Every structure is written in structure tokens, then in C-alpha cells.
């Protein structure tokens, strides 16, 4: 039967984790997985992402954000206009 899951599949559990790797309980996959090496942004939001998002979930976010940027033809180097 076809896979009924519409979301991404979590990474395989049999992948070896290097000793000393920081493990987080990922909010995306609801499992303990290796965490990011450093916070992605400064401030409280960066801290929250660093503490609760795995490397695999972060890779998915990066790919999704690229898709959104391309679809809406957004240019991150141009500052937002104030209305």
C-alpha cells in the first residue's frame, strides 16, 4: 500500500552518532536527535531554535525557505519598506 504520510520522514535511527554530539529533543520529529552546532540567530528566538530543533529538521527548514524565497521572488539583500 502507498505511504499515507504527507510529511517528511524522520532520519534513520541506525545512523551512528559521534561521541560528544549535542542531542536535543526535536520538535519536528518528536525524537532525540543531534542538535545544531550553534544558534542560527542572536537573541531569544535563536536560543529556542538551538535548544529544540535538530540538524535534520533545520535542513528541511532551509530548503523550504529557499522554495518560498524563489516562489515569491524575494530578495533578502533588499531591506523591507516601511509603510
N, CA, C and O atoms as CSV, one atom per row, in Angstrom:
chain,resi,resn,atom,element,x,y,z
A,1,UNK,N,N,0.843,-1.177,0.000
A,1,UNK,CA,C,0.000,0.000,0.000
A,1,UNK,C,C,0.886,1.236,0.000
A,1,UNK,O,O,2.009,1.196,0.502
A,2,UNK,N,N,0.401,2.306,-0.545
A,2,UNK,CA,C,1.160,3.552,-0.635
A,2,UNK,C,C,1.378,4.154,0.742
A,2,UNK,O,O,0.601,3.923,1.668
A,3,UNK,N,N,2.445,4.928,0.860
A,3,UNK,CA,C,2.746,5.618,2.103
A,3,UNK,C,C,1.756,6.771,2.278
A,3,UNK,O,O,1.719,7.686,1.455
A,4,UNK,N,N,0.956,6.730,3.344
A,4,UNK,CA,C,-0.069,7.745,3.573
A,4,UNK,C,C,0.472,8.990,4.253
A,4,UNK,O,O,-0.261,9.964,4.424
A,5,UNK,N,N,1.716,8.978,4.637
A,5,UNK,CA,C,2.307,10.120,5.330
A,5,UNK,C,C,2.524,11.264,4.351
A,5,UNK,O,O,3.085,11.071,3.272
A,6,UNK,N,N,2.078,12.455,4.733
A,6,UNK,CA,C,2.254,13.600,3.849
A,6,UNK,C,C,3.435,14.462,4.283
A,6,UNK,O,O,3.797,15.402,3.576
A,7,UNK,N,N,4.037,14.164,5.418
A,7,UNK,CA,C,5.162,14.948,5.912
A,7,UNK,C,C,6.476,14.247,5.650
A,7,UNK,O,O,6.498,13.118,5.160
A,8,UNK,N,N,7.580,14.917,5.977
A,8,UNK,CA,C,8.891,14.299,5.779
A,8,UNK,C,C,9.082,13.152,6.755
A,8,UNK,O,O,8.539,13.158,7.859
A,9,UNK,N,N,9.855,12.179,6.333
A,9,UNK,CA,C,10.128,11.052,7.210
A,9,UNK,C,C,11.316,11.382,8.097
A,9,UNK,O,O,12.267,12.018,7.642
A,10,UNK,N,N,11.279,10.957,9.364
A,10,UNK,CA,C,12.404,11.215,10.243
A,10,UNK,C,C,13.642,10.453,9.778
A,10,UNK,O,O,13.518,9.439,9.091
A,11,UNK,N,N,14.826,10.923,10.141
A,11,UNK,CA,C,16.046,10.247,9.716
A,11,UNK,C,C,16.135,8.844,10.317
A,11,UNK,O,O,15.499,8.543,11.328
A,12,UNK,N,N,16.922,8.009,9.684
A,12,UNK,CA,C,17.084,6.639,10.141
A,12,UNK,C,C,17.718,6.613,11.524
A,12,UNK,O,O,18.586,7.428,11.836
A,13,UNK,N,N,17.274,5.666,12.353
A,13,UNK,CA,C,17.785,5.583,13.720
A,13,UNK,C,C,19.092,4.822,13.806
A,13,UNK,O,O,19.763,4.877,14.836
A,14,UNK,N,N,19.471,4.114,12.756
A,14,UNK,CA,C,20.683,3.308,12.816
A,14,UNK,C,C,21.941,4.088,12.431
A,14,UNK,O,O,23.026,3.510,12.374
A,15,UNK,N,N,21.813,5.384,12.166
A,15,UNK,CA,C,22.985,6.188,11.855
A,15,UNK,C,C,23.785,6.415,13.124
A,15,UNK,O,O,23.218,6.800,14.146
A,16,UNK,N,N,25.105,6.183,13.080
A,16,UNK,CA,C,25.909,6.372,14.283
A,16,UNK,C,C,26.033,7.850,14.642
A,16,UNK,O,O,26.166,8.705,13.767
A,17,UNK,N,N,25.988,8.134,15.934
A,17,UNK,CA,C,26.151,9.497,16.430
A,17,UNK,C,C,27.559,9.607,16.991
A,17,UNK,O,O,27.983,8.774,17.793
A,18,UNK,N,N,28.279,10.633,16.570
A,18,UNK,CA,C,29.645,10.816,17.043
A,18,UNK,C,C,29.654,11.117,18.536
A,18,UNK,O,O,28.760,11.800,19.036
A,19,UNK,N,N,30.654,10.614,19.247
A,19,UNK,CA,C,30.748,10.925,20.682
A,19,UNK,C,C,30.887,12.435,20.894
A,19,UNK,O,O,31.596,13.116,20.152
A,20,UNK,N,N,30.212,12.937,21.900
A,20,UNK,CA,C,30.272,14.365,22.201
A,20,UNK,C,C,29.277,15.197,21.422
A,20,UNK,O,O,29.260,16.419,21.567
A,21,UNK,N,N,28.444,14.574,20.599
A,21,UNK,CA,C,27.435,15.294,19.836
A,21,UNK,C,C,26.319,15.747,20.773
A,21,UNK,O,O,25.843,14.982,21.611
A,22,UNK,N,N,25.914,16.993,20.614
A,22,UNK,CA,C,24.837,17.542,21.429
A,22,UNK,C,C,23.505,17.000,20.924
A,22,UNK,O,O,23.196,17.108,19.737
A,23,UNK,N,N,22.720,16.419,21.822
A,23,UNK,CA,C,21.437,15.822,21.466
A,23,UNK,C,C,20.314,16.718,21.978
A,23,UNK,O,O,20.361,17.200,23.110
A,24,UNK,N,N,19.303,16.937,21.133
A,24,UNK,CA,C,18.125,17.716,21.516
A,24,UNK,C,C,16.877,16.878,21.238
A,24,UNK,O,O,16.898,15.968,20.409
A,25,UNK,N,N,15.804,17.196,21.935
A,25,UNK,CA,C,14.515,16.567,21.624
A,25,UNK,C,C,13.858,17.442,20.554
A,25,UNK,O,O,13.347,18.521,20.852
A,26,UNK,N,N,13.877,16.969,19.315
A,26,UNK,CA,C,13.435,17.749,18.161
A,26,UNK,C,C,11.915,17.931,18.160
A,26,UNK,O,O,11.157,16.969,18.286
A,27,UNK,N,N,11.493,19.190,18.015
A,27,UNK,CA,C,10.055,19.472,17.975
A,27,UNK,C,C,9.425,19.010,16.666
A,27,UNK,O,O,8.224,18.744,16.631
A,28,UNK,N,N,10.193,18.908,15.603
A,28,UNK,CA,C,9.673,18.475,14.306
A,28,UNK,C,C,9.437,16.967,14.276
A,28,UNK,O,O,8.374,16.509,13.859
A,29,UNK,N,N,10.433,16.197,14.719
A,29,UNK,CA,C,10.366,14.742,14.626
A,29,UNK,C,C,9.954,14.074,15.938
A,29,UNK,O,O,9.708,12.868,15.958
A,30,UNK,N,N,9.873,14.833,17.033
A,30,UNK,CA,C,9.497,14.311,18.345
A,30,UNK,C,C,10.388,13.142,18.757
A,30,UNK,O,O,9.919,12.125,19.268
A,31,UNK,N,N,11.695,13.320,18.517
A,31,UNK,CA,C,12.691,12.301,18.878
A,31,UNK,C,C,13.959,13.002,19.320
A,31,UNK,O,O,14.154,14.183,19.035
A,32,UNK,N,N,14.820,12.278,20.012
A,32,UNK,CA,C,16.125,12.804,20.388
A,32,UNK,C,C,17.085,12.611,19.223
A,32,UNK,O,O,17.358,11.489,18.798
A,33,UNK,N,N,17.597,13.745,18.713
A,33,UNK,CA,C,18.474,13.741,17.546
A,33,UNK,C,C,19.605,14.739,17.765
A,33,UNK,O,O,19.515,15.587,18.653
A,34,UNK,N,N,20.681,14.651,16.960
A,34,UNK,CA,C,21.767,15.627,17.081
A,34,UNK,C,C,21.272,17.047,16.799
A,34,UNK,O,O,20.529,17.288,15.847
A,35,UNK,N,N,21.704,17.983,17.654
A,35,UNK,CA,C,21.279,19.373,17.532
A,35,UNK,C,C,22.216,20.197,16.678
A,35,UNK,O,O,23.234,19.703,16.195
A,36,UNK,N,N,21.865,21.454,16.498
A,36,UNK,CA,C,22.671,22.386,15.718
A,36,UNK,C,C,23.999,22.652,16.429
A,36,UNK,O,O,24.103,22.498,17.646
A,37,UNK,N,N,25.006,23.049,15.661
A,37,UNK,CA,C,26.318,23.338,16.231
A,37,UNK,C,C,26.352,24.688,16.940
A,37,UNK,O,O,27.118,24.881,17.885
A,38,UNK,N,N,25.524,25.615,16.482
A,38,UNK,CA,C,25.472,26.948,17.090
A,38,UNK,C,C,24.090,27.532,16.828
A,38,UNK,O,O,23.395,27.089,15.914
A,39,UNK,N,N,23.684,28.527,17.624
A,39,UNK,CA,C,22.380,29.153,17.368
A,39,UNK,C,C,22.353,29.830,15.996
A,39,UNK,O,O,23.330,30.476,15.615
A,40,UNK,N,N,21.265,29.697,15.255
A,40,UNK,CA,C,21.207,30.277,13.912
A,40,UNK,C,C,21.074,31.796,13.913
A,40,UNK,O,O,21.480,32.447,12.950
A,41,UNK,N,N,20.511,32.374,14.977
A,41,UNK,CA,C,20.333,33.823,15.089
A,41,UNK,C,C,20.681,34.248,16.503
A,41,UNK,O,O,20.782,33.421,17.409
A,42,UNK,N,N,20.860,35.534,16.678
A,42,UNK,CA,C,21.068,36.082,18.011
A,42,UNK,C,C,19.713,36.220,18.690
A,42,UNK,O,O,18.677,36.244,18.026
A,43,UNK,N,N,19.725,36.310,20.007
A,43,UNK,CA,C,18.500,36.592,20.736
A,43,UNK,C,C,17.740,35.356,21.178
A,43,UNK,O,O,18.213,34.225,21.069
A,44,UNK,N,N,16.549,35.618,21.678
A,44,UNK,CA,C,15.714,34.571,22.263
A,44,UNK,C,C,15.264,33.537,21.232
A,44,UNK,O,O,15.246,32.342,21.526
A,45,UNK,N,N,14.903,33.979,20.035
A,45,UNK,CA,C,14.462,33.032,19.010
A,45,UNK,C,C,15.586,32.076,18.620
A,45,UNK,O,O,15.358,30.873,18.491
A,46,UNK,N,N,16.784,32.595,18.432
A,46,UNK,CA,C,17.926,31.748,18.105
A,46,UNK,C,C,18.199,30.721,19.188
A,46,UNK,O,O,18.539,29.574,18.899
A,47,UNK,N,N,18.046,31.143,20.444
A,47,UNK,CA,C,18.248,30.244,21.576
A,47,UNK,C,C,17.207,29.128,21.568
A,47,UNK,O,O,17.536,27.964,21.798
A,48,UNK,N,N,15.949,29.484,21.302
A,48,UNK,CA,C,14.883,28.476,21.269
A,48,UNK,C,C,15.108,27.465,20.145
A,48,UNK,O,O,14.922,26.264,20.342
A,49,UNK,N,N,15.505,27.945,18.976
A,49,UNK,CA,C,15.777,27.045,17.846
A,49,UNK,C,C,16.944,26.130,18.192
A,49,UNK,O,O,16.875,24.924,17.953
A,50,UNK,N,N,18.001,26.681,18.744
A,50,UNK,CA,C,19.199,25.920,19.108
A,50,UNK,C,C,18.878,24.805,20.099
A,50,UNK,O,O,19.450,23.718,20.019
A,51,UNK,N,N,17.968,25.068,21.029
A,51,UNK,CA,C,17.651,24.107,22.078
A,51,UNK,C,C,16.623,23.058,21.682
A,51,UNK,O,O,16.506,22.037,22.359
A,52,UNK,N,N,15.866,23.283,20.593
A,52,UNK,CA,C,14.773,22.348,20.309
A,52,UNK,C,C,14.626,21.913,18.854
A,52,UNK,O,O,13.634,21.272,18.507
A,53,UNK,N,N,15.580,22.244,18.004
A,53,UNK,CA,C,15.494,21.842,16.593
A,53,UNK,C,C,16.739,21.033,16.231
A,53,UNK,O,O,17.861,21.450,16.520
A,54,UNK,N,N,16.539,19.885,15.604
A,54,UNK,CA,C,17.664,19.035,15.209
A,54,UNK,C,C,18.282,19.528,13.903
A,54,UNK,O,O,17.695,20.341,13.189
A,55,UNK,N,N,19.474,19.020,13.606
A,55,UNK,CA,C,20.142,19.370,12.347
A,55,UNK,C,C,19.293,18.962,11.146
A,55,UNK,O,O,19.200,19.694,10.161
A,56,UNK,N,N,18.676,17.788,11.241
A,56,UNK,CA,C,17.858,17.304,10.118
A,56,UNK,C,C,16.638,18.189,9.896
A,56,UNK,O,O,16.292,18.489,8.754
A,57,UNK,N,N,15.986,18.607,10.968
A,57,UNK,CA,C,14.829,19.489,10.835
A,57,UNK,C,C,15.263,20.855,10.307
A,57,UNK,O,O,14.535,21.475,9.532
A,58,UNK,N,N,16.438,21.328,10.718
A,58,UNK,CA,C,16.934,22.627,10.246
A,58,UNK,C,C,17.217,22.578,8.747
A,58,UNK,O,O,16.955,23.547,8.034
A,59,UNK,N,N,17.751,21.454,8.267
A,59,UNK,CA,C,17.991,21.303,6.822
A,59,UNK,C,C,16.669,21.392,6.050
A,59,UNK,O,O,16.608,22.008,4.986
A,60,UNK,N,N,15.619,20.776,6.588
A,60,UNK,CA,C,14.305,20.856,5.935
A,60,UNK,C,C,13.819,22.302,5.887
A,60,UNK,O,O,13.271,22.740,4.876
A,61,UNK,N,N,14.020,23.050,6.985
A,61,UNK,CA,C,13.590,24.447,7.027
A,61,UNK,C,C,14.352,25.273,5.993
A,61,UNK,O,O,13.746,26.094,5.303
A,62,UNK,N,N,15.638,25.081,5.871
A,62,UNK,CA,C,16.446,25.825,4.907
A,62,UNK,C,C,15.928,25.577,3.491
A,62,UNK,O,O,15.766,26.520,2.717
A,63,UNK,N,N,15.671,24.324,3.154
A,63,UNK,CA,C,15.165,24.003,1.818
A,63,UNK,C,C,13.787,24.623,1.588
A,63,UNK,O,O,13.514,25.131,0.500
A,64,UNK,N,N,12.924,24.588,2.590
A,64,UNK,CA,C,11.592,25.176,2.452
A,64,UNK,C,C,11.684,26.692,2.290
A,64,UNK,O,O,10.963,27.275,1.480
A,65,UNK,N,N,12.560,27.324,3.051
A,65,UNK,CA,C,12.688,28.779,2.950
A,65,UNK,C,C,13.228,29.195,1.584
A,65,UNK,O,O,12.847,30.242,1.062
A,66,UNK,N,N,14.111,28.386,1.003
A,66,UNK,CA,C,14.597,28.670,-0.362
A,66,UNK,C,C,13.435,28.627,-1.350
A,66,UNK,O,O,13.325,29.475,-2.235
A,67,UNK,N,N,12.570,27.625,-1.186
A,67,UNK,CA,C,11.431,27.479,-2.074
A,67,UNK,C,C,10.509,28.703,-1.974
A,67,UNK,O,O,10.051,29.220,-2.993
A,68,UNK,N,N,10.242,29.160,-0.754
A,68,UNK,CA,C,9.378,30.328,-0.552
A,68,UNK,C,C,10.013,31.573,-1.165
A,68,UNK,O,O,9.336,32.352,-1.836
A,69,UNK,N,N,11.312,31.760,-0.935
A,69,UNK,CA,C,12.014,32.932,-1.485
A,69,UNK,C,C,11.928,32.939,-3.016
A,69,UNK,O,O,11.679,33.980,-3.624
A,70,UNK,N,N,12.132,31.792,-3.620
A,70,UNK,CA,C,12.063,31.717,-5.081
A,70,UNK,C,C,10.646,31.905,-5.602
A,70,UNK,O,O,10.435,32.600,-6.596
A,71,UNK,N,N,9.679,31.293,-4.941
A,71,UNK,CA,C,8.297,31.366,-5.399
A,71,UNK,C,C,7.756,32.799,-5.363
A,71,UNK,O,O,7.048,33.225,-6.275
A,72,UNK,N,N,8.093,33.528,-4.312
A,72,UNK,CA,C,7.614,34.904,-4.178
A,72,UNK,C,C,8.623,35.940,-4.692
A,72,UNK,O,O,8.411,37.146,-4.562
A,73,UNK,N,N,9.706,35.456,-5.268
A,73,UNK,CA,C,10.761,36.320,-5.826
A,73,UNK,C,C,11.243,37.353,-4.817
A,73,UNK,O,O,11.353,38.542,-5.113
A,74,UNK,N,N,11.525,36.861,-3.619
A,74,UNK,CA,C,12.009,37.731,-2.552
A,74,UNK,C,C,13.520,37.861,-2.641
A,74,UNK,O,O,14.209,36.913,-3.019
A,75,UNK,N,N,14.031,39.025,-2.294
A,75,UNK,CA,C,15.460,39.264,-2.299
A,75,UNK,C,C,15.869,39.698,-0.896
A,75,UNK,O,O,15.539,40.807,-0.476
A,76,UNK,N,N,16.587,38.836,-0.158
A,76,UNK,CA,C,16.920,39.167,1.216
A,76,UNK,C,C,17.922,40.317,1.353
A,76,UNK,O,O,18.110,40.837,2.453
A,77,UNK,N,N,18.554,40.713,0.274
A,77,UNK,CA,C,19.527,41.810,0.370
A,77,UNK,C,C,18.856,43.175,0.269
A,77,UNK,O,O,19.502,44.198,0.496
A,78,UNK,N,N,17.566,43.203,-0.069
A,78,UNK,CA,C,16.838,44.469,-0.150
A,78,UNK,C,C,16.045,44.640,1.144
A,78,UNK,O,O,15.220,43.788,1.474
A,79,UNK,N,N,16.284,45.738,1.890
A,79,UNK,CA,C,15.543,45.937,3.148
A,79,UNK,C,C,14.047,46.124,2.886
A,79,UNK,O,O,13.636,46.649,1.851
A,80,UNK,N,N,13.256,45.679,3.851
A,80,UNK,CA,C,11.796,45.817,3.740
A,80,UNK,C,C,11.400,47.291,3.805
A,80,UNK,O,O,11.998,48.070,4.547
A,81,UNK,N,N,10.402,47.659,3.036
A,81,UNK,CA,C,9.889,49.024,3.053
A,81,UNK,C,C,8.951,49.194,4.232
A,81,UNK,O,O,8.166,48.298,4.545
A,82,UNK,N,N,9.032,50.331,4.879
A,82,UNK,CA,C,8.116,50.640,5.963
A,82,UNK,C,C,6.912,51.357,5.389
A,82,UNK,O,O,7.054,52.238,4.540
A,83,UNK,N,N,5.741,50.989,5.842
A,83,UNK,CA,C,4.510,51.602,5.343
A,83,UNK,C,C,3.994,52.618,6.295
A,83,UNK,O,O,2.962,53.238,6.037
